[in-house]
């Protein structure tokens, strides 16, 4: 895996977008801004505009730093074996979080979420992107389906992530399609159901797969 200054500068620029946008709109924001929306996309809580800084910090910046330092802390060098796939995954997820953060800031400025299903749709798109990369994700303690069983066995890790990849990819597509054709409350319901399924199934599968592996050894 090769990290170049040029690639990092592009990512830093993407991370900076929601920060710059917030600076530009800062004087136009009231002291109290929307900080939470209900399932219908309606504002149900307000807070200080200063709390908006947490959005770009916790989304694109934290995501970028996690991807940047994870390979350095991966003593076994598994993430490095992913080569260009790791850089593509990093770029995709950082770009997603920057877009999501910018949209949330836009909604706070407008005092309304004009496209309430956009956030579930973006989350579904992220699931699909992650699912596409899960099969090539190498065993590590930072990114992926990290259960006691996947961390104990590289074979279980690989099998679990191949399965999870399919579930996350198609689950994400289902959410995206729902966001385009269903109302917001139904889209949120689909999001919650799909998220539950794609989270639980790989965990259960990793346990079953590990038990089968142990039984064969014994």
TIKE-56302 format. One line per field, with one value per atom (N, C-alpha, C): atom name; chain; x, y, z. Coordinates in pm, whole numbers, plus 50000, padded with zeros to 5 digits. Layout:
% TIKE-56302
atomo (CA, ...)
cadena (A, ...)
east (X, ...)
north (Y, ...)
up (Z, ...)
//
This chain:
% TIKE-56302
atomo (N, CA, C, N, CA, C, N, CA, C, N, CA, C, N, CA, C, N, CA, C, N, CA, C, N, CA, C, N, CA, C, N, CA, C, N, CA, C, N, CA, C, N, CA, C, N, CA, C, N, CA, C, N, CA, C, N, CA, C, N, CA, C, N, CA, C, N, CA, C, N, CA, C, N, CA, C, N, CA, C, N, CA, C, N, CA, C, N, CA, C, N, CA, C, N, CA, C, N, CA, C, N, CA, C, N, CA, C, N, CA, C, N, CA, C, N, CA, C, N, CA, C, N, CA, C, N, CA, C, N, CA, C, N, CA, C, N, CA, C, N, CA, C, N, CA, C, N, CA, C, N, CA, C, N, CA, C, N, CA, C, N, CA, C, N, CA, C, N, CA, C, N, CA, C, N, CA, C, N, CA, C, N, CA, C, N, CA, C, N, CA, C, N, CA, C, N, CA, C, N, CA, C, N, CA, C, N, CA, C, N, CA, C, N, CA, C, N, CA, C, N, CA, C, N, CA, C, N, CA, C, N, CA, C, N, CA, C, N, CA, C, N, CA, C, N, CA, C, N, CA, C, N, CA, C, N, CA, C, N, CA, C, N, CA, C, N, CA, C, N, CA, C, N, CA, C, N, CA, C, N, CA, C, N, CA, C, N, CA, C, N, CA, C, N, CA, C, N, CA, C, N, CA, C, N, CA, C, N, CA, C, N, CA, C, N, CA, C, N, CA, C, N, CA, C, N, CA, C, N, CA, C, N, CA, C, N, CA, C, N, CA, C, N, CA, C, N, CA, C, N, CA, C, N, CA, C, N, CA, C, N, CA, C, N, CA, C, N, CA, C, N, CA, C, N, CA, C, N, CA, C, N, CA, C, N, CA, C, N, CA, C, N, CA, C, N, CA, C, N, CA, C, N, CA, C, N, CA, C, N, CA, C, N, CA, C, N, CA, C, N, CA, C, N, CA, C, N, CA, C, N, CA, C, N, CA, C, N, CA, C, N, CA, C, N, CA, C, N, CA, C, N, CA, C, N, CA, C, N, CA, C, N, CA, C, N, CA, C, N, CA, C, N, CA, C, N, CA, C, N, CA, C, N, CA, C, N, CA, C, N, CA, C, N, CA, C, N, CA, C, N, CA, C, N, CA, C, N, CA, C, N, CA, C, N, CA, C, N, CA, C, N, CA, C, N, CA, C, N, CA, C, N, CA, C, N, CA, C, N, CA, C, N, CA, C, N, CA, C, N, CA, C, N, CA, C, N, CA, C, N, CA, C, N, CA, C, N, CA, C, N, CA, C, N, CA, C, N, CA, C, N, CA, C, N, CA, C, N, CA, C, N, CA, C, N, CA, C, N, CA, C, N, CA, C, N, CA, C, N, CA, C, N, CA, C, N, CA, C, N, CA, C, N, CA, C, N, CA, C, N, CA, C, N, CA, C, N, CA, C, N, CA, C, N, CA, C, N, CA, C, N, CA, C, N, CA, C, N, CA, C, N, CA, C, N, CA, C, N, CA, C, N, CA, C, N, CA, C, N, CA, C, N, CA, C, N, CA, C, N, CA, C, N, CA, C, N, CA, C, N, CA, C, N, CA, C, N, CA, C, N, CA, C, N, CA, C, N, CA, C, N, CA, C, N, CA, C, N, CA, C, N, CA, C, N, CA, C, N, CA, C, N, CA, C, N, CA, C, N, CA, C, N, CA, C, N, CA, C, N, CA, C)
cadena (A, A, A, A, A, A, A, A, A, A, A, A, A, A, A, A, A, A, A, A, A, A, A, A, A, A, A, A, A, A, A, A, A, A, A, A, A, A, A, A, A, A, A, A, A, A, A, A, A, A, A, A, A, A, A, A, A, A, A, A, A, A, A, A, A, A, A, A, A, A, A, A, A, A, A, A, A, A, A, A, A, A, A, A, A, A, A, A, A, A, A, A, A, A, A, A, A, A, A, A, A, A, A, A, A, A, A, A, A, A, A, A, A, A, A, A, A, A, A, A, A, A, A, A, A, A, A, A, A, A, A, A, A, A, A, A, A, A, A, A, A, A, A, A, A, A, A, A, A, A, A, A, A, A, A, A, A, A, A, A, A, A, A, A, A, A, A, A, A, A, A, A, A, A, A, A, A, A, A, A, A, A, A, A, A, A, A, A, A, A, A, A, A, A, A, A, A, A, A, A, A, A, A, A, A, A, A, A, A, A, A, A, A, A, A, A, A, A, A, A, A, A, A, A, A, A, A, A, A, A, A, A, A, A, A, A, A, A, A, A, A, A, A, A, A, A, A, A, A, A, A, A, A, A, A, A, A, A, A, A, A, A, A, A, A, A, A, A, A, A, A, A, A, A, A, A, A, A, A, A, A, A, A, A, A, A, A, A, A, A, A, A, A, A, A, A, A, A, A, A, A, A, A, A, A, A, A, A, A, A, A, A, A, A, A, A, A, A, A, A, A, A, A, A, A, A, A, A, A, A, A, A, A, A, A, A, A, A, A, A, A, A, A, A, A, A, A, A, A, A, A, A, A, A, A, A, A, A, A, A, A, A, A, A, A, A, A, A, A, A, A, A, A, A, A, A, A, A, A, A, A, A, A, A, A, A, A, A, A, A, A, A, A, A, A, A, A, A, A, A, A, A, A, A, A, A, A, A, A, A, A, A, A, A, A, A, A, A, A, A, A, A, A, A, A, A, A, A, A, A, A, A, A, A, A, A, A, A, A, A, A, A, A, A, A, A, A, A, A, A, A, A, A, A, A, A, A, A, A, A, A, A, A, A, A, A, A, A, A, A, A, A, A, A, A, A, A, A, A, A, A, A, A, A, A, A, A, A, A, A, A, A, A, A, A, A, A, A, A, A, A, A, A, A, A, A, A, A, A, A, A, A, A, A, A, A, A, A, A, A, A, A, A, A, A, A, A, A, A, A, A, A, A, A, A, A, A, A, A, A, A, A, A, A, A, A, A, A, A, A, A, A, A, A, A, A, A, A, A, A, A, A, A, A, A, A, A, A, A, A, A, A, A, A, A, A, A, A, A, A, A, A, A, A, A, A, A, A, A, A, A, A, A, A, A, A, A, A, A, A, A, A, A, A, A, A, A, A, A, A, A, A, A, A, A, A, A, A, A, A, A, A, A, A, A, A, A, A, A, A, A, A, A, A, A, A, A, A, A, A, A, A, A, A, A, A, A, A, A, A, A, A, A, A)
east (50085, 50000, 50088, 50073, 50157, 50077, 50128, 50065, 50148, 50085, 50157, 50103, 50189, 50149, 50033, 50036, 49929, 49794, 49791, 49665, 49616, 49709, 49670, 49619, 49679, 49633, 49490, 49457, 49320, 49224, 49263, 49178, 49165, 49274, 49268, 49173, 49177, 49088, 48942, 48915, 48778, 48733, 48822, 48789, 48759, 48829, 48815, 48684, 48619, 48499, 48391, 48347, 48243, 48291, 48419, 48473, 48463, 48503, 48498, 48353, 48265, 48124, 48066, 48102, 48052, 48104, 48229, 48285, 48208, 48179, 48110, 47970, 47897, 47758, 47747, 47859, 47856, 47776, 47802, 47733, 47585, 47545, 47404, 47326, 47396, 47330, 47277, 47157, 47108, 47185, 47170, 47241, 47197, 47068, 47017, 46979, 47031, 47008, 46955, 46891, 46845, 46964, 46952, 47058, 47004, 46872, 46815, 46682, 46657, 46532, 46467, 46333, 46264, 46253, 46184, 46172, 46099, 46022, 45950, 46032, 46156, 46239, 46207, 46134, 46097, 46192, 46222, 46312, 46247, 46317, 46263, 46358, 46474, 46564, 46656, 46675, 46766, 46884, 46994, 47111, 47194, 47302, 47390, 47456, 47474, 47537, 47682, 47742, 47880, 47891, 47781, 47784, 47798, 47772, 47783, 47927, 48024, 48163, 48192, 48113, 48135, 48102, 48019, 47978, 48097, 48168, 48284, 48399, 48407, 48514, 48490, 48367, 48337, 48314, 48280, 48255, 48379, 48406, 48520, 48657, 48677, 48811, 48848, 48758, 48787, 48802, 48718, 48727, 48862, 48904, 49032, 49149, 49148, 49257, 49262, 49144, 49139, 49205, 49167, 49226, 49374, 49414, 49553, 49646, 49603, 49691, 49673, 49561, 49538, 49651, 49699, 49810, 49937, 49960, 50081, 50077, 49955, 49940, 49912, 49898, 49875, 50010, 50053, 50187, 50211, 50105, 50120, 50119, 50091, 50095, 49986, 49874, 49767, 49702, 49681, 49616, 49704, 49836, 49927, 49915, 49873, 49858, 49740, 49653, 49538, 49578, 49695, 49743, 49650, 49624, 49542, 49399, 49352, 49215, 49193, 49295, 49283, 49269, 49349, 49340, 49206, 49154, 49023, 48914, 48924, 48826, 48834, 48955, 48973, 48910, 48938, 48884, 48731, 48673, 48527, 48459, 48511, 48447, 48466, 48584, 48609, 48519, 48507, 48420, 48276, 48231, 48094, 48070, 48159, 48139, 48143, 48224, 48229, 48097, 48042, 47913, 47803, 47802, 47700, 47708, 47829, 47847, 47799, 47832, 47792, 47640, 47575, 47429, 47363, 47416, 47362, 47376, 47491, 47512, 47417, 47395, 47300, 47160, 47119, 46986, 46974, 47082, 47080, 47066, 47133, 47123, 46982, 46926, 46794, 46681, 46715, 46615, 46512, 46548, 46459, 46539, 46491, 46554, 46467, 46498, 46414, 46409, 46518, 46521, 46552, 46453, 46479, 46530, 46496, 46539, 46681, 46744, 46879, 46979, 46963, 47058, 47049, 46927, 46922, 46978, 46953, 47006, 47158, 47218, 47364, 47421, 47352, 47398, 47392, 47284, 47273, 47385, 47419, 47529, 47660, 47681, 47802, 47807, 47695, 47689, 47730, 47678, 47709, 47858, 47916, 48058, 48142, 48109, 48183, 48170, 48049, 48027, 48112, 48134, 48217, 48362, 48409, 48548, 48570, 48465, 48481, 48559, 48531, 48601, 48753, 48802, 48948, 49009, 48926, 48976, 49050, 49175, 49257, 49234, 49263, 49241, 49316, 49242, 49300, 49204, 49249, 49166, 49099, 49107, 49055, 48933, 48933, 48828, 48775, 48642, 48584, 48492, 48455, 48371, 48462, 48480, 48578, 48508, 48498, 48444, 48560, 48541, 48647, 48688, 48594, 48619, 48690, 48656, 48728, 48871, 48892, 49026, 49115, 49053, 49131, 49173, 49096, 49123, 49116, 49224, 49225, 49129, 49114, 49021, 48877, 48843, 48709, 48687, 48790, 48782, 48747, 48820, 48799, 48659, 48617, 48485, 48374, 48390, 48290, 48278, 48391, 48387, 48338, 48357, 48298, 48146, 48096, 47952, 47899, 47966, 47922, 47922, 48019, 48026, 47899, 47847, 47724, 47606, 47596, 47484, 47487, 47604, 47615, 47592, 47645, 47628, 47481, 47415, 47275, 47183, 47217, 47139, 47146, 47265, 47281, 47201, 47200, 47122, 46973, 46927, 46785, 46749, 46839, 46814, 46812, 46906, 46912, 46784, 46741, 46617, 46498, 46493, 46384, 46381, 46498, 46504, 46454, 46458, 46414, 46264, 46204, 46065, 45968, 46018, 45929, 45931, 45827, 45829, 45935, 45961, 46073, 46059, 45942, 45924, 45944, 45897, 45917, 46064, 46131, 46273, 46353, 46319, 46388, 46364, 46241, 46210, 46296, 46305, 46389, 46534, 46581, 46718, 46745, 46653, 46672, 46671, 46578, 46568, 46693, 46732, 46850, 46975, 46991, 47108, 47116, 47003, 46999, 47044, 46992, 47023, 47171, 47224, 47363, 47463, 47415, 47503, 47506, 47389, 47378, 47424, 47383, 47414, 47564, 47651, 47794, 47851, 47798, 47845, 47812, 47686, 47644, 47722, 47739, 47811, 47956, 48020, 48159, 48173, 48075, 48077, 48061, 47961, 47935, 48055, 48112, 48227, 48347, 48366, 48479, 48461, 48338, 48311, 48338, 48298, 48323, 48472, 48546, 48691, 48758, 48717, 48772, 48740, 48616, 48573, 48655, 48688, 48768, 48909, 48964, 49099, 49102, 48998, 48993, 48961)
north (49881, 50000, 50124, 50210, 50327, 50453, 50529, 50656, 50769, 50851, 50962, 51094, 51196, 51329, 51382, 51352, 51398, 51342, 51210, 51148, 51205, 51225, 51277, 51420, 51500, 51638, 51642, 51550, 51541, 51507, 51413, 51374, 51485, 51555, 51668, 51775, 51797, 51895, 51854, 51724, 51674, 51690, 51657, 51672, 51818, 51909, 52052, 52112, 52047, 52105, 52142, 52049, 52089, 52194, 52194, 52297, 52434, 52441, 52567, 52612, 52517, 52551, 52609, 52550, 52599, 52741, 52767, 52901, 53003, 52963, 53053, 53089, 52989, 53014, 53057, 53064, 53086, 53209, 53322, 53447, 53447, 53358, 53350, 53257, 53184, 53089, 53160, 53122, 53175, 53111, 53166, 53111, 52968, 52939, 52803, 52744, 52626, 52561, 52420, 52360, 52221, 52127, 52038, 51939, 51796, 51783, 51648, 51653, 51550, 51536, 51403, 51398, 51272, 51186, 51074, 50979, 51037, 51143, 51206, 51316, 51335, 51440, 51577, 51581, 51707, 51738, 51866, 51908, 51881, 51812, 51789, 51833, 51889, 51943, 52049, 52156, 52263, 52268, 52327, 52342, 52459, 52488, 52598, 52572, 52678, 52660, 52612, 52634, 52590, 52438, 52367, 52221, 52170, 52254, 52211, 52177, 52231, 52199, 52051, 51986, 51844, 51758, 51809, 51729, 51703, 51806, 51776, 51711, 51736, 51673, 51523, 51484, 51344, 51263, 51330, 51256, 51251, 51350, 51331, 51332, 51420, 51430, 51303, 51257, 51136, 51015, 51008, 50897, 50898, 51014, 51025, 50986, 51034, 51003, 50853, 50791, 50647, 50570, 50603, 50535, 50568, 50689, 50731, 50655, 50640, 50582, 50432, 50376, 50232, 50147, 50173, 50090, 50103, 50221, 50242, 50163, 50141, 50068, 49919, 49881, 49740, 49668, 49615, 49557, 49439, 49368, 49253, 49291, 49416, 49463, 49410, 49365, 49309, 49413, 49533, 49636, 49675, 49670, 49703, 49607, 49485, 49384, 49414, 49504, 49538, 49622, 49683, 49764, 49880, 49899, 50012, 50004, 49883, 49869, 49948, 49953, 50028, 50177, 50229, 50371, 50405, 50314, 50338, 50338, 50245, 50239, 50366, 50409, 50531, 50650, 50664, 50776, 50774, 50656, 50643, 50681, 50631, 50656, 50801, 50855, 50996, 51088, 51061, 51141, 51133, 51012, 50994, 51077, 51069, 51141, 51292, 51339, 51482, 51531, 51451, 51485, 51483, 51380, 51370, 51487, 51522, 51635, 51764, 51784, 51907, 51916, 51803, 51804, 51835, 51779, 51806, 51955, 52013, 52156, 52240, 52197, 52267, 52263, 52147, 52132, 52220, 52230, 52315, 52462, 52500, 52639, 52671, 52579, 52602, 52582, 52529, 52502, 52398, 52320, 52215, 52111, 51988, 51884, 51863, 51938, 51938, 51801, 51725, 51589, 51492, 51462, 51382, 51241, 51185, 51050, 51045, 51162, 51165, 51100, 51124, 51067, 50915, 50854, 50707, 50658, 50733, 50693, 50695, 50797, 50805, 50693, 50662, 50552, 50420, 50400, 50280, 50272, 50387, 50390, 50352, 50401, 50366, 50216, 50157, 50012, 49936, 49981, 49912, 49924, 50041, 50061, 49973, 49973, 49889, 49742, 49702, 49562, 49522, 49614, 49586, 49559, 49623, 49609, 49505, 49461, 49364, 49239, 49181, 49057, 49071, 49193, 49211, 49272, 49295, 49355, 49250, 49278, 49183, 49195, 49087, 49080, 49192, 49269, 49377, 49412, 49494, 49527, 49664, 49727, 49862, 49873, 49798, 49812, 49675, 49659, 49533, 49473, 49345, 49272, 49213, 49288, 49250, 49178, 49046, 48963, 48881, 48824, 48740, 48627, 48582, 48465, 48503, 48621, 48664, 48705, 48755, 48799, 48681, 48569, 48451, 48367, 48378, 48294, 48377, 48377, 48450, 48388, 48256, 48189, 48231, 48237, 48280, 48426, 48509, 48649, 48657, 48583, 48588, 48539, 48428, 48373, 48468, 48524, 48616, 48741, 48794, 48917, 48892, 48774, 48743, 48740, 48678, 48674, 48814, 48886, 49020, 49112, 49095, 49178, 49170, 49049, 49032, 49096, 49071, 49126, 49279, 49337, 49483, 49547, 49485, 49544, 49546, 49431, 49426, 49495, 49487, 49560, 49710, 49758, 49900, 49942, 49858, 49889, 49894, 49805, 49805, 49938, 49986, 50113, 50228, 50229, 50337, 50340, 50223, 50217, 50262, 50223, 50264, 50416, 50477, 50622, 50697, 50630, 50693, 50678, 50570, 50540, 50534, 50526, 50520, 50651, 50674, 50795, 50781, 50891, 50894, 50794, 50784, 50693, 50548, 50511, 50376, 50351, 50453, 50439, 50416, 50489, 50472, 50332, 50282, 50146, 50044, 50062, 49972, 49981, 50104, 50125, 50050, 50060, 49995, 49843, 49791, 49646, 49592, 49657, 49611, 49621, 49732, 49749, 49640, 49605, 49498, 49365, 49336, 49208, 49200, 49306, 49299, 49310, 49355, 49360, 49226, 49164, 49042, 48918, 48906, 48784, 48754, 48850, 48818, 48779, 48838, 48803, 48658, 48621, 48484, 48388, 48426, 48340, 48320, 48425, 48413, 48315, 48316, 48223, 48079, 48057, 47923, 47873, 47959, 47921, 47887, 47963, 47937, 47805, 47779, 47653, 47534, 47545, 47437, 47417, 47526, 47519, 47451, 47489, 47431, 47281, 47248, 47106, 47021, 47075, 47000, 46976, 47078, 47066, 46963, 46965, 46871, 46729)
up (50000, 50000, 50000, 49898, 49885, 49917, 50014, 50050, 49991, 49909, 49845, 49897, 49893, 49938, 49854, 49725, 49637, 49677, 49704, 49746, 49878, 49972, 50103, 50094, 50005, 49989, 49937, 49845, 49796, 49911, 49995, 50106, 50209, 50236, 50329, 50275, 50144, 50082, 50098, 50082, 50099, 50244, 50338, 50480, 50513, 50446, 50477, 50428, 50331, 50269, 50372, 50460, 50556, 50656, 50690, 50779, 50712, 50584, 50510, 50493, 50463, 50446, 50575, 50689, 50816, 50844, 50810, 50828, 50742, 50619, 50526, 50576, 50630, 50672, 50817, 50888, 51033, 51073, 51010, 51049, 51014, 50923, 50885, 50976, 51062, 51152, 51276, 51321, 51449, 51565, 51684, 51800, 51830, 51808, 51828, 51692, 51666, 51537, 51560, 51458, 51472, 51492, 51588, 51610, 51605, 51590, 51581, 51507, 51427, 51354, 51390, 51392, 51423, 51298, 51311, 51199, 51079, 51101, 50991, 50925, 50973, 50917, 50974, 51088, 51151, 51266, 51286, 51393, 51529, 51618, 51752, 51864, 51825, 51927, 51868, 51945, 51905, 52001, 51955, 52039, 51991, 52062, 52025, 51890, 51813, 51682, 51696, 51813, 51835, 51827, 51859, 51854, 51710, 51612, 51473, 51436, 51508, 51478, 51499, 51585, 51612, 51490, 51400, 51283, 51190, 51142, 51056, 51132, 51264, 51342, 51355, 51391, 51417, 51290, 51182, 51057, 50967, 50882, 50791, 50858, 50959, 51018, 51095, 51182, 51259, 51168, 51065, 50969, 50898, 50852, 50782, 50872, 50996, 51089, 51122, 51132, 51158, 51045, 50921, 50805, 50790, 50827, 50811, 50905, 51031, 51132, 51153, 51108, 51128, 51071, 50947, 50895, 50977, 51035, 51114, 51244, 51295, 51421, 51400, 51274, 51239, 51234, 51348, 51361, 51267, 51233, 51144, 50996, 50968, 50830, 50740, 50799, 50716, 50626, 50679, 50598, 50479, 50499, 50390, 50273, 50302, 50197, 50104, 50146, 50062, 49942, 49949, 49837, 49805, 49676, 49630, 49680, 49714, 49763, 49891, 49976, 50102, 50073, 49982, 49948, 49884, 49802, 49741, 49848, 49942, 50051, 50135, 50167, 50246, 50175, 50046, 49969, 49968, 49946, 49936, 50067, 50177, 50307, 50351, 50329, 50365, 50283, 50153, 50067, 50115, 50149, 50197, 50323, 50420, 50547, 50526, 50431, 50403, 50342, 50250, 50189, 50294, 50378, 50482, 50578, 50622, 50714, 50651, 50524, 50454, 50443, 50417, 50405, 50540, 50647, 50780, 50814, 50781, 50805, 50720, 50596, 50509, 50569, 50618, 50679, 50803, 50882, 51001, 50962, 50855, 50809, 50758, 50680, 50623, 50723, 50841, 50946, 50901, 50803, 50756, 50679, 50679, 50601, 50478, 50372, 50253, 50186, 50199, 50144, 50259, 50344, 50463, 50436, 50318, 50287, 50233, 50218, 50162, 50257, 50388, 50484, 50486, 50498, 50486, 50353, 50245, 50115, 50112, 50174, 50181, 50266, 50376, 50461, 50386, 50310, 50228, 50125, 50066, 49969, 50037, 50159, 50234, 50261, 50302, 50326, 50200, 50085, 49959, 49926, 49949, 49923, 50015, 50143, 50238, 50203, 50165, 50126, 50009, 49917, 49800, 49839, 49949, 49989, 50098, 50165, 50274, 50231, 50114, 50077, 50067, 50042, 50030, 50156, 50258, 50381, 50463, 50494, 50567, 50718, 50789, 50933, 51005, 51087, 51167, 51280, 51372, 51489, 51476, 51359, 51343, 51253, 51143, 51042, 51005, 51006, 50963, 51069, 51050, 51144, 51251, 51360, 51462, 51576, 51565, 51673, 51731, 51849, 51905, 51812, 51729, 51645, 51515, 51458, 51338, 51373, 51493, 51533, 51573, 51607, 51644, 51523, 51416, 51299, 51171, 51095, 50969, 50869, 50874, 50784, 50814, 50944, 50983, 50943, 50959, 50917, 50768, 50686, 50541, 50503, 50561, 50530, 50574, 50694, 50748, 50661, 50615, 50536, 50393, 50342, 50211, 50224, 50331, 50353, 50382, 50473, 50509, 50388, 50300, 50180, 50098, 50080, 50002, 50074, 50205, 50282, 50283, 50307, 50315, 50179, 50073, 49940, 49900, 49904, 49861, 49961, 50091, 50191, 50165, 50132, 50101, 49980, 49876, 49757, 49788, 49875, 49914, 49981, 50068, 50137, 50038, 49944, 49845, 49762, 49715, 49635, 49717, 49844, 49933, 49948, 49959, 49976, 49854, 49739, 49615, 49591, 49642, 49606, 49724, 49847, 49963, 50040, 50123, 50205, 50315, 50384, 50477, 50591, 50650, 50764, 50723, 50603, 50553, 50523, 50468, 50439, 50566, 50672, 50800, 50855, 50839, 50884, 50809, 50677, 50596, 50642, 50668, 50714, 50844, 50939, 51069, 51056, 50975, 50957, 50888, 50779, 50704, 50790, 50863, 50948, 51053, 51112, 51213, 51152, 51033, 50968, 50931, 50866, 50820, 50934, 51051, 51168, 51241, 51255, 51336, 51260, 51134, 51057, 51052, 51018, 51016, 51152, 51260, 51394, 51426, 51400, 51426, 51337, 51211, 51117, 51161, 51212, 51254, 51370, 51460, 51573, 51525, 51438, 51386, 51307, 51224, 51142, 51230, 51335, 51425, 51499, 51545, 51616, 51524, 51398, 51303, 51282, 51278, 51259, 51378, 51499, 51621, 51630, 51596, 51602, 51506, 51389, 51292, 51346, 51410, 51466, 51577, 51661, 51772, 51724)
//
